[in-house]
Amino acid sequence: MVLNHTFPAMPQLLQLGVALLIAMAVCALLAMAVERFAYRRLRNAHGWLR
């Protein structure tokens, strides 16, 4: 892993936990951006389905 070269004393299980936390944060930010820029406009649009 990349963290193994950066922090060689850190156990691999802790590295996995840190990587998972970073991945979850990035995915949450991406989901918030998609919600803000795409789905909110679609939900507020007055279409023929209403």
C-alpha positions, 0 to 999 in steps of 0.5 A: 500500500502507499501508506506502508511506504509513507508510514512504515510503523503503522499496522496494515489493519490501521492503514486499511481503516484510514483508507476506508475513511478517506474513501467514504469521505470522498464518496460522500462529497461526490454524492453531495455535489451530484445532489446539489448540481443535478438532482435538485434541479430535476426535482424542482422542475415542472415537468409533464409528470406532475 
